[in-house]
Amino acid sequence: MAKQRILVLGATGGTGLAFIKEALVHASQPNLTLLIRTPSKVSQEYRNNSRITIVKGELNDRIAVEKALQGVTAVVSFLGPYMTLKATLLRDTSTPIADSLPTLFTAMRSANITRMLALSTPTGLPQPTFEEKSWSWWAAGWFIYLVAPQGNAEMTKIGKLVSSQTDLEWTVFRVPSLTNGSADKVVEVGYLGGKEFNVTAELTRGSLARWVLGEVEGKEWVGRAPAVANGG
């Protein structure tokens, strides 16, 4: 099997950086392309790594997106908004990141790239009707809605847009509170309230990165939006 080249979106955030770190030591040894607005945010160590290609640009820049997709076999998105006091006070629900996704989808189709995995929130996405949230997951969802309305709107729309692309091999992974704990923590994947799905309301970024790397090729959750968390 040919080596994967993964386009990483949101590479300079905490989860994106954790993904880069894990990808560089992962058994599959994928190459990475990072689409970044400010390349200086990436450490010199990564800028000099032969397995990492950096493309300067934004998601709504068609030329930059097409350049970033060259040779890519899968797209992984850790995109999400930064929380601001202004957005909270004004109850801002704008979605500039999600609104730029059609540019990406069009470029992916032109390049015959079908595999995409995207980070989203625990709520508001296609999921089994039997799914029942524990108190901790329910509280986490409401906390995001109340404290970060713009972030909640953005992440929910990202998940809905990605999951509506019926010709793509999409996976939307819904996560609880992300932490900087050990990458070795056990990851459970499934639907909340489902049989034998006993999880916490936390997930370390490193353990999420390892799961995503496996799912890129494993494709166990294509066309589905599972919850991902550390075992309870």
Secondary structure, 3 states (H helix, E strand, C coil): CCCCEEEEECCCCHHHHHHHHHHHHCCCCCEEEEEECCHHHCCHHHHCCCCEEEEECCCCCHHHHHHHCCCCCEEEECCCCCCCHHHHHCCCCCCHHHHHHHHHHHHHHHCCCCEEEEEECCCCCCCCCCCCCCHHHHHHHHHHHHHCHHHHHHHHHHHHHHHCCCCCEEEEEECCEEECCCCCCCEEEECCCCCCCCECCEEEHHHHHHHHHHHHHHCCCCCECCEEEEEC
